[in-house]
């Protein structure tokens, strides 16, 4: 049994299973939230479904505002408390278990991985952008991150924070996010289509070059004590790990992978032909194969459970509030 649990190919399989389970769960939450909103849009003519707080995970910018308000003033936003809980949980995941949110939980990351694998099966390979252009494009996500950090953390005073969190726009920010998908403009659809096509050819195009959320988690993951470690004494320098890495990290040249691009996907480890050569380590001390998966799920579950037990999960908005706000959503 221990040997099975330590088999990295099995751990990689469980990662894929967990990825798709979270994608399925996000889809379920999306459908439930759509039915919830539809009830108010039709003025009660359709059935009522409870609002799932998990949809607030799609409000990272507002969650950043909420986090600053909490740190600066002690004010805990009651309108979208789950947004802050999930945001802090994902930050904690990055600090403890690298960018595992991106490769284990994020639905966009799951779809992006599925698309580039489809492209690899079709073309027989994935392509790489010229190195100088690749580095230049990677700057884009950090520029976007800097823009949001400057806007929220430096340009918004404490009074503006609470004004935003108490405004009708923030109250229905989740509804507006839903409408982005259900009432998508032609421009938005074309942009998503272009990104999807690029992802077929280039691995994780959005994640690698444009996602500011991933950029933030990557910077925090630099301090994670868990990382891929390589035993040089048993390494044959075959390069299988580097070729397999979706983040294009030269794993075979490192004793420990500290790159901010590492998502902890374990692809390099599961493709290493030499037993015990590539493993997850605590700093540089190798750990059992199952430990990383347990760490990812434990941090995520702990964050959500703490939010629920502390009373910071369900929104303070009432049925009457949604009756008033949702029909007026286009005004905000």
Protein Blocks (a to p, Z undefined) as FASTA:
>chain_A
ZZmmmmmklmmmmmmmmmmmmmmmmmmmmmmmmmmmmmmmnnopaccddddfklmmmmmm
lmmmmmmmmmmnopacfklmmlmmmmmmmmmmmmmnojklmmmmmmmlmmmmmmmmmmmm
mnopacdddfklmmmmmmmmmmmmmmmmmmmmmmmcfklmmmmmmpmklmmmmmmmmmmm
mmccfklmmmmmmmmmmmmmpghklmmmmmmklmmmmmmmmmpcbdcdddfklpgolomm
mmmmmnlpafklpfbdcbfkbgolommmmmpmbghkbccdehjaccdfklmmmmmmmmmm
mmmmmmmmnopabacbdfklmmmmmmmmmmZZ
